[in-house]
Amino acid sequence: MDTHIGGAAAPRALYIDGAWQEIGRTFSVFNPADGSLLAEIADGGAEEALAALDAAQRAQRGWSAVAPRARANLLHAAHRLMLEREDIFVRTMTLESGKPLTEARAEFRLSADFLLWFAEQVAHIHGTYANSSNGGFRIVVAHHPVGPSLLITPWNFPLLMIVRKAGAALAAGCTTITKTAMETPMTGALFIQVLHDAGFPKGVANLVHTSDSASVSEPLIHDPRLRKISFTGSTRVGSRLMQLGAENIVNSSMELGGDGPFIVLDDADVDLAVDQAIICKFRNAGQACVAANRIIVDRRVEPGFTERFVQKVRALKVGNGMEAVDVGPMISAKQRDRLYDTLQLLTKAGGEVLTGGRAVQSPGYFFEPTVVRFDARNDVMCSQELFAPIATIFAVDGVAEALDFANDTRFGLASYVFTRDLTRAMAFGERLEFGMVGINRGIMADPAAPFGGTKASGTGREAGHDGIYEFLERKYMAVTVGEPRETVW
Ligand code: NAD
């Protein structure tokens, strides 16, 4: 495959202690658009994971002592280098994840914005100074890096997920070990190469690919030198990692699965809602944690909404992301094939397939953009993530039913509500039990916003004001000022 652009190529090795290391074992990466072999990537295990932790531990003290301005300068340098390499990032993302070039470019630019955000945040980490309750001493609170951090990322946003974690961790003064998803290792490698070229000290940012995630994560989490896990992926794996981390009380941030309700109230701008639902549902072939999982529409506007939505879905062009298409392939044959079971589940529960419903004949893993309509509320998709180019529409009777149905899930990541009445939007938004509520919009990611979920969707927030604090711990110093005064117990 050609990941060479202008002489540059995505490295295939592991990056440990400031150097790329071949180890003699590899796993294969395939292009989901045609099933072809893209590359052989170094296949790390426990030994390499622990070597990366050794390096991260050695570098931790020095890295946390680097002045904020110097840390910021390195992140700014990385940001500039990233921008120079846009084309190879975009092309590599499309080749290994399948997403159309336009989406890869949008992800690239958003990722660069996140890196810039963290570069700007470094110099603005503030503590507090306060009087004690009895007035006898002072309370000085400062923030310190948590320590060596394990960053585990999924394949569906192969660049954004790494930048959102590594940017915050490095800005906070933590050293890192990144474990990419085996489907999309090269995008992560390009980012680590950027950090290397920007001049980050050795041991600060390490990268371990693997075909056996547990062989890397488990020895690291069992090692008390590891102080943080930041994970994005499924709730099942996140829960397992939290259980493992409990042994050493490892600080953890979890960005997990979602079941996003997309609610269209009776006074909504239906055209706007349709356009936003198309993006929210079919971006990345529906493989997004914040995708619209259940489209819940007030019965009074549902026929018009559904008619326009189906029209637009039929017009979506499916194909190889390297061409001008709207929807690329699923990540693997397995992910595509499971959709027949999903459709069976939906139709058995009373859903009517209005368009789509089949795999596209091709060497790649394509599935037709599909719409399934339910004439009433139905819990078949509550707490089940579709993660596919299948939209489910449910007609409901009024605001109360819409809200109750929307909240009927164990997840709590993204939700959306469409109405022309701002007061109604606020009242509805406040009652949605989700970490994020899009009001009259289907896309919410922004460096200035705290991204994250409640309930089974995870703990912690990425980016915004809060993201950097996920990698910092507060330390409080009690300072005697003048005569120590006795504390009254
Ligand atoms: P996954 O949990 O299977 O994999 C995610 C990452 O975890 C990959 O790097 C994978 O290799 C790794 N992994 C798997 N088993 C592991 C183990 N035992 N130890 C350590 N690492 C392990 O998820 P997926 O199917 O690749 O991604 C889809 C899921 O991720 C969906 O549920 C989606 O909603 C979620 N997701 C959440 C967010 C968010 O920000 N909340 C963003 C993207 C994806």
Residues whose N, C-alpha, C, O or C-beta is under 5 A from the ligand:
A	BS01	NAD	I152 T153 P154 W155 K179 T180 A181 M182 S213 A214 S217 T232 G233 S234 T235 V237 E255 L256 G257 G258 A288 C289 S457
